Amino acid sequence: MFYYQSPYGGRVFFDDLGWPWPKHPCTDNPRSQSGSVKTIAVSGHTSFRNKEGLPLDLYELLSLTEKDNIVHMQFGRIGENRSFRASVSIGELRTWKVTVADLRAAPSFAVRSSGEFRILEFISGRKQVIDRIVVRKPKPSA
């Protein structure tokens, strides 16, 4: 069983990490929705996985700046010394119904590559869904 608490105070137990994110039945019990939770460290490494069972790379947002209607972000791989930068226009964010505040509030980002794009998925506390944005990978410099 795995525990997650959002920055907005909501919390949930999952039976497994990854698609389809099966929620533990005790989460739906009104009596279990108050009080404290004791955390226990899990031995061994369990990676997050997508619905196909492939491991997901988890990143945290290290910085975010806005300039000329473009959002510039830097992400760091959790537990490793790897990072990447990404940019997206405010207009693109609007088409996905994502705000800069949503990005700042996300606890982490599951990142996967698809050709010349990166797909960033994150928990949106405001919309209470797994949200997604797509950013273009930078072109390799000559």
C-alpha positions as CSV (number, residue, x, y, z in Angstrom):
1,M,0.0,0.0,0.0
2,F,1.3,3.5,-0.9
3,Y,0.3,6.9,0.6
4,Y,0.1,10.3,-1.1
5,Q,-0.8,13.6,0.4
6,S,-1.4,16.6,-1.9
7,P,-0.2,20.1,-1.0
8,Y,-3.9,21.0,-0.5
9,G,-4.3,18.4,2.3
10,G,-6.1,15.7,0.4
11,R,-4.7,12.2,0.9
12,V,-5.1,8.8,-0.6
13,F,-3.8,5.2,-0.3
14,F,-3.0,3.3,-3.5
15,D,-2.7,-0.5,-3.7
16,D,-0.1,-0.2,-6.5
17,L,1.9,2.5,-8.1
18,G,1.1,3.1,-11.7
19,W,-1.7,2.8,-14.2
20,P,-4.6,2.5,-13.4
21,W,-3.7,3.8,-10.0
22,P,-5.9,1.5,-7.9
23,K,-7.2,3.3,-4.9
24,H,-7.2,1.3,-1.6
25,P,-10.9,0.8,-0.5
26,C,-10.1,2.2,3.0
27,T,-9.8,5.6,1.3
28,D,-13.6,5.7,0.7
29,N,-14.4,5.0,4.3
30,P,-15.5,8.3,5.9
31,R,-14.1,7.3,9.3
32,S,-10.6,6.9,7.7
33,Q,-10.6,10.4,6.3
34,S,-9.5,12.1,9.5
35,G,-6.7,11.6,12.0
36,S,-3.0,11.0,11.5
37,V,-1.2,8.5,9.3
38,K,1.9,6.6,10.3
39,T,4.5,6.2,7.5
40,I,6.7,3.2,7.1
41,A,9.7,3.1,4.8
42,V,9.5,0.4,2.1
43,S,12.5,-1.7,1.6
44,G,13.7,-2.0,-2.0
45,H,12.9,0.3,-4.9
46,T,9.5,0.4,-6.5
47,S,9.3,2.5,-9.7
48,F,6.2,4.2,-11.0
49,R,4.9,2.6,-14.2
50,N,2.6,3.5,-17.0
51,K,-0.4,1.4,-18.1
52,E,1.9,-0.6,-20.4
53,G,4.1,-1.5,-17.4
54,L,7.1,0.6,-18.5
55,P,8.9,2.6,-15.8
56,L,8.3,6.3,-15.7
57,D,11.0,8.9,-15.0
58,L,10.0,11.2,-12.1
59,Y,11.1,14.8,-12.1
60,E,10.5,17.8,-9.8
61,L,10.1,21.4,-11.0
62,L,13.3,23.2,-10.1
63,S,12.5,26.6,-11.5
64,L,9.7,28.3,-13.5
65,T,9.9,31.8,-15.1
66,E,7.5,33.6,-17.5
67,K,8.8,36.0,-20.2
68,D,7.0,37.3,-23.3
69,N,4.1,34.8,-22.8
70,I,6.5,31.8,-22.7
71,V,6.9,29.7,-19.6
72,H,10.5,28.5,-19.1
73,M,10.9,25.5,-16.8
74,Q,13.8,23.4,-15.5
75,F,13.2,19.9,-14.2
76,G,15.5,17.7,-12.1
77,R,15.3,13.9,-12.0
78,I,14.3,12.8,-8.5
79,G,17.2,10.9,-6.9
80,E,19.6,11.6,-9.7
81,N,21.8,14.5,-10.9
82,R,20.0,14.9,-14.3
83,S,17.9,17.8,-15.5
84,F,16.3,19.3,-18.6
85,R,14.8,22.5,-19.6
86,A,11.4,23.0,-21.4
87,S,9.4,25.9,-22.6
88,V,5.7,26.2,-23.5
89,S,3.5,29.2,-24.4
90,I,0.8,30.5,-22.2
91,G,-1.6,29.9,-25.1
92,E,-0.7,26.2,-25.2
93,L,-1.3,25.9,-21.5
94,R,-4.7,27.5,-22.0
95,T,-5.6,24.9,-24.6
96,W,-4.8,22.2,-22.1
97,K,-6.7,24.2,-19.3
98,V,-3.5,24.2,-17.3
99,T,-2.3,27.2,-15.3
100,V,1.2,28.2,-14.2
101,A,-0.1,27.7,-10.6
102,D,-1.0,24.1,-11.5
103,L,2.6,23.5,-12.6
104,R,4.1,25.1,-9.5
105,A,1.8,23.1,-7.2
106,A,2.5,19.7,-8.8
107,P,4.5,17.5,-6.4
108,S,6.3,15.8,-9.3
109,F,6.1,15.1,-13.0
110,A,6.2,11.7,-14.7
111,V,8.1,12.3,-17.9
112,R,8.3,10.2,-21.1
113,S,9.7,10.9,-24.5
114,S,7.9,10.4,-27.8
115,G,10.0,11.4,-30.8
116,E,10.9,15.1,-30.6
117,F,8.5,15.7,-27.7
118,R,8.4,15.1,-24.0
119,I,5.1,14.3,-22.3
120,L,4.8,15.6,-18.7
121,E,2.1,14.2,-16.5
122,F,1.3,15.5,-13.1
123,I,-1.3,15.5,-10.4
124,S,-3.5,18.6,-10.7
125,G,-4.8,19.5,-7.2
126,R,-7.1,22.2,-8.6
127,K,-8.7,19.9,-11.2
128,Q,-8.3,16.7,-9.2
129,V,-7.0,14.7,-12.2
130,I,-3.8,13.5,-13.7
131,D,-3.0,16.3,-16.1
132,R,-0.7,16.4,-19.1
133,I,1.3,18.9,-21.2
134,V,3.5,18.2,-24.2
135,V,6.8,20.1,-24.8
136,R,9.2,20.0,-27.7
137,K,12.7,18.7,-27.0
138,P,15.4,21.2,-27.8
139,K,17.2,20.7,-31.1
140,P,20.7,19.4,-30.7
141,S,23.3,22.1,-31.1
142,A,25.8,21.8,-34.0
